[in-house]
Amino acid sequence: MKRDAEELLKELCPDLPITKSSKEWIERSEKVIAKTTQSRDIYPVVDHTQGEGPWIYDLKGNQYLDMTAGVAVRALGFRSSAIRDFEQRIQNYLREIPGQDFDVVPQTLLAERLIGLTPGDFEKEVFFTTSGGRAVESAVKSLMDTRHRHRFVAFRPAFHGRTGYALALTASKHAHRDFFPQGLDVVRGPYPYCFRCPFKQHEADCSLECLDYLRDSIECEGIDLAGIFVEPICGEGGFLPAPIKWLKALRKLADDYETPIVSDEIQSGLGRTGKWWAIEHADVVPDYICTAKALGGGFPFGACIGPKPLYTDFSRHSETFGAEPYVALISLSVLRTIERDRLLENAENRGVQLLAGLRDIQENSKIIGDVRGRGLMCAVEIVTDRESNAIDPKRRDEVVANCVKREKLWVLGAGRNAVRFLAPLNITVEQIDLALERFAKAVNRVK
Ligand SMILES: Cc1ncc(COP(=O)(O)O)c(C=O)c1O
């Protein structure tokens, strides 16, 4: 950390020591920060005062190539010059207008803009939130409020958030759910995890046995459906791109039961896969879209976009900090930058490059069972060996640790045994090549 940054902290907390090393800060954090999703044995303390594009620094000044984009939050990387210049222009604008109780111009413009980006020729509305989970909650409440039903379809694996109704839809790890009573009726269908198809079929010629299974489950458990929640690419559950034919058939199933589809694009949306929304790859029009992460350009921000009216009456739903004008302006600037810098195209092309490179690495490796993805949402699955393809969480953790500690490649796990790649949308050809080079070395270090 730079000296002036340290001075600032001393000024803010004159009674607290500003220790030097990452190790000391980790020990202090362990004492006072609740256990959540930190892996303190792998990641060093991130220097919050520097970073540029895909480059992250630790407190010692080590530089890492970022293939996480903050789990898709930093769509434009760190300190994108477009956003920084824009922030200069609005620095004197008001921030302290919680967006929900009064109308403010940026919020309305952003809603119009998002509706304009969303497929489907029907009247839509937007509800703004401060997180992805809350965008999901907003869709759940909208569906219950307008349809007077409370049975939902969701998949396994699936991740829609960790609180309330969103948690009831989530099913990717038991740790998320153990001992927490679930607040919704959910008919659970198998997600099309084609590499490990529970029906022992192959994607190329299967008859979508998984959707037949879901149909049976609905018929047995209840056809009074309020809605179907689906990630077009299952994220936390292991980076599983749903086959196009599956998404199309899911739309048909939803129509048969006159049930809306909510596309959870909190991780996969806003250009990540080379289109604004991942579900567009299948040409499927969802009824609702939930988005967050990249939407706020680093600020906590989410949105639920759905059919008008989202709610039947005044105060059926609200959230104090939804769509403050400052954040809404930043969000508009993020969308403009994605469009102006043709980042959908870049995400598509760099995704093709990354997948090809990962497949080359797989050729020479015994422990990469599968390589998959769409655009810049890609993953590899780490297995014990290519014959058994047995999942190997221990080796996966070793690969991630090698990437971060040895090769200075910032990556994250997903599911039980995947390593995910979520590069910023403006990543360059050379940076993808470098990431591949470092990843190959990290994989080769595993015995
Ligand atoms: C697909 C999906 N839905 C919902 C969420 C929950 O978002 P948040 O952590 O902002 O509540 C996430 C977070 O990773 C996600 O990936």
The ligand as a Gaussian input file, in Angstrom:
#p B3LYP/6-31G(d) Opt

LIG

0 1
 C      -26.918000     -16.115000     -11.149000
 C      -26.884000     -15.397000      -9.825000
 N      -28.037000     -15.031000      -9.254000
 C      -28.061000     -14.372000      -8.082000
 C      -26.893000     -14.047000      -7.415000
 C      -26.948000     -13.315000      -6.109000
 O      -26.423000     -12.026000      -6.245000
 P      -25.960000     -11.200000      -4.959000
 O      -24.778000     -11.892000      -4.386000
 O      -25.655000      -9.832000      -5.495000
 O      -27.129000     -11.190000      -4.027000
 C      -25.667000     -14.416000      -7.977000
 C      -24.406000     -14.130000      -7.282000
 O      -23.369000     -14.657000      -7.564000
 C      -25.659000     -15.103000      -9.219000
 O      -24.509000     -15.481000      -9.809000

